[in-house]
Amino acid sequence: MKRSEFRFFDRLRVRWAEVDLQKIVFNGHYLMYVDTAVSGYWRTLALPYHDTMHALGGDLYVRKATLEYLGSARYDDVLQVGLRCARIGNSSLSFQAAVFRGEQCLVHGEIVYVFADPATQTSRPVPEALRRVLNGFEAGEPVLELRVGAWAQLGAAAQQVRQPVFVDEQGIAPELVVDEADAEAVHAVAFNRLGVPVAAGRLLQPSRGLAQVGRMATLATVRGGQHGRAVLQALMQAARERGDVAMVLHAQTTAVGFYERHGFTPEGEVFQTAGIPHQTMRRVL
């Protein structure tokens, strides 16, 4: 198999515990590598796995897993696991996987899942909505729909992201999560292909020509799929279109690296808001 056959890759580094007495990765660990990539695949599709399967009325069960070994990975190798949905039958889904070290394919194989009733584990037809998402992704279609607008249109959806992230996950008081500024802000919400909001943010204008990003949040179950980046880019575009020339934000210190990758530079000292350390960051639009 070639890397060009895959749209999705999951990166990993071989750990000491995964190497056997032959000083190569133990054969069984490659199935773990592929299974870990499957989780990343769902995150990239912006589909929170458990919630999605519950909404679709089923779950996926492995029917068959096969691997073919062409080469060996060793301790500290950086590997890329490619995964793609190759075929969708009536109730089954076939995924092809390959483990690469650079351009060299070390292992490739297939995992076949059956969509089934969780209570009885009897097969069910793959829902058409899931079929469209998987086929669309493999055809190169976007996994998100970005909507930009006012709180009146997007507030309820934004709250579906803010509540689990800020209140449930970070323990911020609910009254601090929504404020009067929401009514004046431009909001961006990312919806997955099933219409579920998965990331959100807002844009204020504290002074003429200056945009301020805030309330940026992505559901933990799809974090790492670059969905927050899509929201930030939508807000940056909205700021440019209204004539702003600079952008400022107060980033939680754990997110500083994310904003640096998008051209923001820290300024000033770290400060506390709602008991969480924050860093002011700025960039020119």
C-alpha beads as a LAMMPS data file, in Angstrom:
LAMMPS data file: protein, C-alpha beads

285 atoms
284 bonds

1 atom types
1 bond types

-500.0 500.0 xlo xhi
-500.0 500.0 ylo yhi
-500.0 500.0 zlo zhi

Masses

1 110.0

Atoms # bond

1 1 1 0.000 0.000 0.000
2 1 1 1.026 3.603 -0.597
3 1 1 0.549 6.653 1.621
4 1 1 -1.372 8.337 -1.203
5 1 1 -4.208 5.835 -0.724
6 1 1 -5.118 7.371 2.660
7 1 1 -6.643 10.683 3.653
8 1 1 -6.312 10.043 7.399
9 1 1 -3.138 9.285 9.380
10 1 1 -2.514 8.793 13.077
11 1 1 1.037 9.531 14.262
12 1 1 2.741 7.581 17.042
13 1 1 6.179 6.861 18.442
14 1 1 7.129 3.313 19.409
15 1 1 7.469 2.934 23.183
16 1 1 9.936 0.704 25.041
17 1 1 7.131 -1.497 26.385
18 1 1 6.014 -2.352 22.823
19 1 1 9.299 -3.971 21.789
20 1 1 9.836 -7.719 22.278
21 1 1 12.951 -9.867 22.845
22 1 1 13.782 -9.592 19.143
23 1 1 14.055 -5.803 19.673
24 1 1 11.187 -5.155 17.263
25 1 1 7.561 -4.222 17.892
26 1 1 5.627 -7.268 19.099
27 1 1 3.243 -8.337 16.338
28 1 1 0.096 -7.979 18.447
29 1 1 0.763 -4.307 19.124
30 1 1 0.059 -3.416 15.494
31 1 1 -3.608 -4.222 16.087
32 1 1 -3.502 -1.787 19.009
33 1 1 -1.923 0.817 16.720
34 1 1 -4.726 0.364 14.194
35 1 1 -7.427 0.417 16.856
36 1 1 -5.988 3.648 18.266
37 1 1 -6.055 5.102 14.749
38 1 1 -9.736 4.186 14.477
39 1 1 -10.452 6.427 17.485
40 1 1 -8.554 9.254 15.805
41 1 1 -10.496 8.659 12.603
42 1 1 -13.814 9.297 14.378
43 1 1 -12.401 12.457 15.999
44 1 1 -11.238 13.730 12.608
45 1 1 -14.750 13.157 11.253
46 1 1 -16.028 15.270 14.206
47 1 1 -18.138 12.334 15.373
48 1 1 -18.093 11.803 19.165
49 1 1 -18.106 8.005 19.006
50 1 1 -20.393 6.962 21.874
51 1 1 -22.890 9.793 21.430
52 1 1 -22.994 9.212 17.680
53 1 1 -23.609 5.485 17.955
54 1 1 -26.293 6.053 20.575
55 1 1 -28.036 8.570 18.310
56 1 1 -27.842 6.102 15.404
57 1 1 -29.323 3.295 17.501
58 1 1 -26.443 0.843 17.239
59 1 1 -22.762 0.174 17.708
60 1 1 -19.840 -1.305 15.786
61 1 1 -18.496 -4.781 16.582
62 1 1 -15.362 -6.305 15.091
63 1 1 -16.101 -9.266 12.861
64 1 1 -12.644 -9.830 11.419
65 1 1 -9.144 -8.377 11.798
66 1 1 -6.251 -9.414 9.553
67 1 1 -2.681 -8.120 9.258
68 1 1 0.158 -8.817 6.854
69 1 1 3.701 -8.108 8.025
70 1 1 6.220 -6.714 5.536
71 1 1 8.782 -5.150 7.872
72 1 1 9.519 -4.384 11.513
73 1 1 9.291 -1.220 13.559
74 1 1 11.780 -0.633 16.369
75 1 1 11.945 1.344 19.577
76 1 1 11.603 5.112 19.068
77 1 1 10.520 4.831 15.426
78 1 1 7.981 7.452 14.363
79 1 1 5.112 5.709 12.598
80 1 1 2.080 6.894 10.653
81 1 1 -0.995 4.673 10.664
82 1 1 -3.160 5.222 7.607
83 1 1 -6.827 4.284 7.780
84 1 1 -9.672 4.455 5.282
85 1 1 -13.193 3.140 4.976
86 1 1 -12.904 0.953 1.893
87 1 1 -16.377 -0.540 1.643
88 1 1 -19.797 -0.250 3.256
89 1 1 -22.147 -3.187 2.836
90 1 1 -25.655 -3.641 4.164
91 1 1 -24.583 -4.029 7.802
92 1 1 -20.795 -4.230 7.562
93 1 1 -17.987 -1.706 7.189
94 1 1 -14.554 -2.650 5.921
95 1 1 -11.555 -0.493 6.870
96 1 1 -8.127 -0.821 5.332
97 1 1 -5.111 0.109 7.451
98 1 1 -1.378 0.452 6.881
99 1 1 1.520 1.298 9.182
100 1 1 4.226 3.425 7.567
101 1 1 7.740 4.404 8.598
102 1 1 8.379 7.236 6.216
103 1 1 7.238 5.924 2.842
104 1 1 7.866 2.273 3.783
105 1 1 4.776 0.208 4.510
106 1 1 5.624 -2.139 7.397
107 1 1 2.224 -3.697 8.051
108 1 1 -1.140 -3.544 6.328
109 1 1 -4.469 -5.204 6.918
110 1 1 -8.227 -5.027 7.175
111 1 1 -10.769 -4.649 9.958
112 1 1 -14.395 -5.557 9.284
113 1 1 -17.068 -4.167 11.612
114 1 1 -20.738 -5.040 11.845
115 1 1 -23.283 -2.394 12.820
116 1 1 -25.523 -4.056 15.394
117 1 1 -28.073 -3.567 18.161
118 1 1 -26.090 -3.118 21.422
119 1 1 -28.677 -5.014 23.450
120 1 1 -28.962 -8.122 21.270
121 1 1 -25.796 -7.747 19.133
122 1 1 -27.854 -8.647 16.093
123 1 1 -26.874 -6.859 12.901
124 1 1 -28.698 -3.815 11.578
125 1 1 -28.377 -1.933 8.295
126 1 1 -25.712 0.770 8.377
127 1 1 -27.657 4.033 8.826
128 1 1 -27.755 6.142 5.702
129 1 1 -26.519 9.184 7.640
130 1 1 -23.363 7.338 8.710
131 1 1 -22.883 5.994 5.212
132 1 1 -22.971 9.545 3.803
133 1 1 -20.443 10.839 6.346
134 1 1 -17.936 8.048 5.702
135 1 1 -18.248 8.095 1.927
136 1 1 -18.108 11.878 1.898
137 1 1 -14.919 12.009 3.948
138 1 1 -13.171 9.449 1.761
139 1 1 -14.262 11.447 -1.309
140 1 1 -12.566 14.546 0.107
141 1 1 -15.650 16.395 1.338
142 1 1 -15.407 18.681 4.407
143 1 1 -16.416 17.138 7.727
144 1 1 -17.747 20.402 9.168
145 1 1 -20.334 23.024 8.392
146 1 1 -19.225 26.428 9.747
147 1 1 -21.995 28.847 10.594
148 1 1 -21.221 32.472 11.472
149 1 1 -23.885 34.781 12.852
150 1 1 -25.614 36.340 15.819
151 1 1 -26.385 34.868 19.230
152 1 1 -30.082 34.729 18.371
153 1 1 -29.356 32.172 15.652
154 1 1 -26.369 30.318 17.113
155 1 1 -26.609 30.788 20.887
156 1 1 -28.328 27.492 21.639
157 1 1 -25.778 25.563 19.581
158 1 1 -22.855 27.424 21.164
159 1 1 -24.195 26.526 24.594
160 1 1 -24.150 22.836 23.643
161 1 1 -20.375 23.221 23.349
162 1 1 -19.698 25.667 26.179
163 1 1 -21.607 23.730 28.852
164 1 1 -19.635 20.453 28.639
165 1 1 -16.284 22.218 28.123
166 1 1 -16.376 25.174 30.501
167 1 1 -18.849 24.033 33.162
168 1 1 -18.643 20.233 33.241
169 1 1 -14.975 19.790 32.297
170 1 1 -13.302 22.909 33.708
171 1 1 -15.626 23.657 36.612
172 1 1 -16.328 27.271 35.635
173 1 1 -19.480 28.756 37.159
174 1 1 -22.383 28.665 34.653
175 1 1 -23.101 32.387 35.124
176 1 1 -19.613 33.178 33.794
177 1 1 -20.031 31.152 30.615
178 1 1 -22.741 33.367 29.090
179 1 1 -22.697 37.153 29.457
180 1 1 -24.233 40.315 28.014
181 1 1 -21.475 40.585 25.404
182 1 1 -22.850 37.508 23.634
183 1 1 -25.730 39.567 22.258
184 1 1 -23.276 41.921 20.524
185 1 1 -20.731 39.339 19.402
186 1 1 -20.252 37.542 16.115
187 1 1 -20.404 33.797 16.779
188 1 1 -18.948 30.860 14.876
189 1 1 -20.138 27.298 15.461
190 1 1 -18.838 24.158 13.762
191 1 1 -21.411 21.420 13.133
192 1 1 -20.540 17.876 12.135
193 1 1 -22.211 16.159 9.189
194 1 1 -24.975 14.904 11.492
195 1 1 -25.840 18.465 12.537
196 1 1 -24.273 18.273 16.007
197 1 1 -22.306 21.338 17.231
198 1 1 -18.750 20.325 18.177
199 1 1 -16.791 23.606 18.443
200 1 1 -17.604 27.273 18.978
201 1 1 -16.131 30.726 19.548
202 1 1 -17.094 34.383 19.477
203 1 1 -15.731 37.687 18.181
204 1 1 -16.006 41.052 19.914
205 1 1 -14.784 44.516 18.899
206 1 1 -13.459 46.295 22.025
207 1 1 -12.244 49.222 19.893
208 1 1 -12.289 50.278 16.251
209 1 1 -10.065 48.008 14.154
210 1 1 -9.412 45.556 16.982
211 1 1 -11.058 42.131 17.168
212 1 1 -11.165 40.042 20.328
213 1 1 -11.660 36.280 20.240
214 1 1 -13.268 34.554 23.188
215 1 1 -15.243 31.549 24.430
216 1 1 -13.266 29.208 22.171
217 1 1 -14.204 25.610 22.948
218 1 1 -14.120 22.171 21.319
219 1 1 -15.807 19.048 22.682
220 1 1 -13.227 16.804 24.352
221 1 1 -14.448 13.783 22.378
222 1 1 -13.365 15.320 19.055
223 1 1 -10.432 17.395 20.287
224 1 1 -7.350 16.957 18.127
225 1 1 -9.332 16.825 14.906
226 1 1 -8.488 20.479 14.042
227 1 1 -12.071 21.601 14.497
228 1 1 -11.059 24.460 16.804
229 1 1 -8.773 25.692 14.041
230 1 1 -11.752 25.856 11.679
231 1 1 -13.675 28.046 14.142
232 1 1 -10.693 30.340 14.721
233 1 1 -10.161 30.771 10.985
234 1 1 -13.838 31.596 10.507
235 1 1 -13.618 34.281 13.207
236 1 1 -10.427 35.695 11.694
237 1 1 -12.130 35.930 8.316
238 1 1 -15.145 37.679 9.862
239 1 1 -12.800 40.181 11.523
240 1 1 -11.016 40.935 8.232
241 1 1 -14.309 41.407 6.424
242 1 1 -15.458 44.081 8.886
243 1 1 -12.124 45.901 8.578
244 1 1 -10.288 44.881 11.747
245 1 1 -6.498 45.062 11.483
246 1 1 -5.444 43.237 14.644
247 1 1 -6.752 40.493 16.884
248 1 1 -6.313 39.904 20.602
249 1 1 -7.398 37.074 22.907
250 1 1 -6.941 35.740 26.408
251 1 1 -5.779 32.153 26.015
252 1 1 -5.789 29.559 28.735
253 1 1 -2.092 28.778 29.181
254 1 1 -2.653 25.172 28.074
255 1 1 -3.823 26.535 24.692
256 1 1 -0.960 28.980 24.080
257 1 1 0.750 26.574 21.677
258 1 1 -2.442 26.263 19.625
259 1 1 -2.654 30.024 19.131
260 1 1 1.075 30.383 18.453
261 1 1 0.654 27.983 15.540
262 1 1 -1.885 30.452 14.150
263 1 1 0.364 33.487 14.341
264 1 1 -0.466 34.843 17.806
265 1 1 2.288 36.153 20.074
266 1 1 2.123 36.257 23.890
267 1 1 2.315 39.654 25.555
268 1 1 2.357 40.656 29.222
269 1 1 2.227 38.447 32.284
270 1 1 0.051 35.411 32.976
271 1 1 -3.109 36.291 34.911
272 1 1 -5.994 34.425 36.512
273 1 1 -9.593 34.357 35.292
274 1 1 -12.186 32.052 36.891
275 1 1 -9.310 30.344 38.695
276 1 1 -7.561 29.415 35.423
277 1 1 -4.227 30.950 34.277
278 1 1 -4.519 32.979 31.074
279 1 1 -2.110 34.647 28.672
280 1 1 -2.888 37.687 26.518
281 1 1 -1.951 37.051 22.872
282 1 1 -2.089 39.251 19.778
283 1 1 -1.586 39.053 16.009
284 1 1 -1.910 41.317 12.996
285 1 1 -4.630 40.398 10.519

Bonds

1 1 1 2
2 1 2 3
3 1 3 4
4 1 4 5
5 1 5 6
6 1 6 7
7 1 7 8
8 1 8 9
9 1 9 10
10 1 10 11
11 1 11 12
12 1 12 13
13 1 13 14
14 1 14 15
15 1 15 16
16 1 16 17
17 1 17 18
18 1 18 19
19 1 19 20
20 1 20 21
21 1 21 22
22 1 22 23
23 1 23 24
24 1 24 25
25 1 25 26
26 1 26 27
27 1 27 28
28 1 28 29
29 1 29 30
30 1 30 31
31 1 31 32
32 1 32 33
33 1 33 34
34 1 34 35
35 1 35 36
36 1 36 37
37 1 37 38
38 1 38 39
39 1 39 40
40 1 40 41
41 1 41 42
42 1 42 43
43 1 43 44
44 1 44 45
45 1 45 46
46 1 46 47
47 1 47 48
48 1 48 49
49 1 49 50
50 1 50 51
51 1 51 52
52 1 52 53
53 1 53 54
54 1 54 55
55 1 55 56
56 1 56 57
57 1 57 58
58 1 58 59
59 1 59 60
60 1 60 61
61 1 61 62
62 1 62 63
63 1 63 64
64 1 64 65
65 1 65 66
66 1 66 67
67 1 67 68
68 1 68 69
69 1 69 70
70 1 70 71
71 1 71 72
72 1 72 73
73 1 73 74
74 1 74 75
75 1 75 76
76 1 76 77
77 1 77 78
78 1 78 79
79 1 79 80
80 1 80 81
81 1 81 82
82 1 82 83
83 1 83 84
84 1 84 85
85 1 85 86
86 1 86 87
87 1 87 88
88 1 88 89
89 1 89 90
90 1 90 91
91 1 91 92
92 1 92 93
93 1 93 94
94 1 94 95
95 1 95 96
96 1 96 97
97 1 97 98
98 1 98 99
99 1 99 100
100 1 100 101
101 1 101 102
102 1 102 103
103 1 103 104
104 1 104 105
105 1 105 106
106 1 106 107
107 1 107 108
108 1 108 109
109 1 109 110
110 1 110 111
111 1 111 112
112 1 112 113
113 1 113 114
114 1 114 115
115 1 115 116
116 1 116 117
117 1 117 118
118 1 118 119
119 1 119 120
120 1 120 121
121 1 121 122
122 1 122 123
123 1 123 124
124 1 124 125
125 1 125 126
126 1 126 127
127 1 127 128
128 1 128 129
129 1 129 130
130 1 130 131
131 1 131 132
132 1 132 133
133 1 133 134
134 1 134 135
135 1 135 136
136 1 136 137
137 1 137 138
138 1 138 139
139 1 139 140
140 1 140 141
141 1 141 142
142 1 142 143
143 1 143 144
144 1 144 145
145 1 145 146
146 1 146 147
147 1 147 148
148 1 148 149
149 1 149 150
150 1 150 151
151 1 151 152
152 1 152 153
153 1 153 154
154 1 154 155
155 1 155 156
156 1 156 157
157 1 157 158
158 1 158 159
159 1 159 160
160 1 160 161
161 1 161 162
162 1 162 163
163 1 163 164
164 1 164 165
165 1 165 166
166 1 166 167
167 1 167 168
168 1 168 169
169 1 169 170
170 1 170 171
171 1 171 172
172 1 172 173
173 1 173 174
174 1 174 175
175 1 175 176
176 1 176 177
177 1 177 178
178 1 178 179
179 1 179 180
180 1 180 181
181 1 181 182
182 1 182 183
183 1 183 184
184 1 184 185
185 1 185 186
186 1 186 187
187 1 187 188
188 1 188 189
189 1 189 190
190 1 190 191
191 1 191 192
192 1 192 193
193 1 193 194
194 1 194 195
195 1 195 196
196 1 196 197
197 1 197 198
198 1 198 199
199 1 199 200
200 1 200 201
201 1 201 202
202 1 202 203
203 1 203 204
204 1 204 205
205 1 205 206
206 1 206 207
207 1 207 208
208 1 208 209
209 1 209 210
210 1 210 211
211 1 211 212
212 1 212 213
213 1 213 214
214 1 214 215
215 1 215 216
216 1 216 217
217 1 217 218
218 1 218 219
219 1 219 220
220 1 220 221
221 1 221 222
222 1 222 223
223 1 223 224
224 1 224 225
225 1 225 226
226 1 226 227
227 1 227 228
228 1 228 229
229 1 229 230
230 1 230 231
231 1 231 232
232 1 232 233
233 1 233 234
234 1 234 235
235 1 235 236
236 1 236 237
237 1 237 238
238 1 238 239
239 1 239 240
240 1 240 241
241 1 241 242
242 1 242 243
243 1 243 244
244 1 244 245
245 1 245 246
246 1 246 247
247 1 247 248
248 1 248 249
249 1 249 250
250 1 250 251
251 1 251 252
252 1 252 253
253 1 253 254
254 1 254 255
255 1 255 256
256 1 256 257
257 1 257 258
258 1 258 259
259 1 259 260
260 1 260 261
261 1 261 262
262 1 262 263
263 1 263 264
264 1 264 265
265 1 265 266
266 1 266 267
267 1 267 268
268 1 268 269
269 1 269 270
270 1 270 271
271 1 271 272
272 1 272 273
273 1 273 274
274 1 274 275
275 1 275 276
276 1 276 277
277 1 277 278
278 1 278 279
279 1 279 280
280 1 280 281
281 1 281 282
282 1 282 283
283 1 283 284
284 1 284 285
